[in-house]
Amino acid sequence: MLSAELYFSFRSPYSYLAIGRYRALMESHTVDIALRPVWPLAVREPDFFERNHPNWLGYTMRDMIRVAQFHGIPFGAPRPDPIVQDVSTRRIAAEQPFIERITRLGQAAARRGKGVAFAHEAGQLIWGGAENWHEGDHLAGAAQRVGLDLDALDSEIESEADALDAEIAANQHALEDAGHWGVPTLVFDGEPFFGQDRIEMVKWRMEQKGLEQR
């Protein structure tokens, strides 16, 4: 059985556009992909959006929409955005309750070997058009669909927040040690593949190492 690590942010649209396809690869072929959640750029570098090129946001929005259309992936603006941010100034708020909870939930799911499946289910809520994805039974349903219990996960992220945060920070360090810094990045056999457009190349490389259909 081959193995790989997928570095992923719940706020990254490209991470969402990749996660379902990586989940499908893992289910159809002899590879185990471990989710490695990281904090989004908005948390790691709060001034990133303020200092970026003016064309960056417009192009990125256009591109993510067409990628979703090309692959037939449901896509819409998150409601609410996992990051609390002033839209007019792009300034990031100091308190970030949504991204903290969902990233810690992702790490707790990863502890159980179900990180990729949970991230895909949760990502479909965040980016697939669900309104108030953080409320009601949305996340409970996402957890249940992959064999997890949201109450148990919430209890864990409350009692072990510091430990989970340390694991998330270690994921970022591991990503940088592997040769990249952004997400989604899949690391296989020490080789990083950055972007949602590298999945076919990842599969090609894995086939060279013995990847087979299940």
Salt bridges, closest charged atoms under 4 A:
GLU27 OE2 - ARG23 NE 3.24
GLU45 OE1 - ARG51 NH2 2.46
ASP47 OD1 - ARG51 NE 3.32
GLU50 OE1 - ARG91 NH2 3.92
ASP63 OD1 - ARG66 NE 2.92
ASP81 OD2 - ARG11 NH2 2.79
GLU100 OE1 - ARG104 NH1 3.92
GLU121 OE2 - ARG23 NH1 2.91
GLU121 OE1 - ARG145 NE 2.79
GLU131 OE1 - ARG79 NH1 3.91
GLU135 OE2 - HIS134 NE2 3.45
ASP154 OD2 - ARG101 NH2 2.84
GLU156 OE2 - ARG111 NH1 2.70
GLU156 OE1 - ARG112 NH2 2.48
GLU160 OE1 - ARG111 NH1 2.82
ASP165 OD1 - ARG104 NE 2.81
GLU167 OE2 - ARG111 NH2 2.75
ASP189 OD2 - LYS209 NZ 3.17
GLU191 OE1 - ARG205 NE 2.85
ASP197 OD2 - ARG198 NH1 3.42
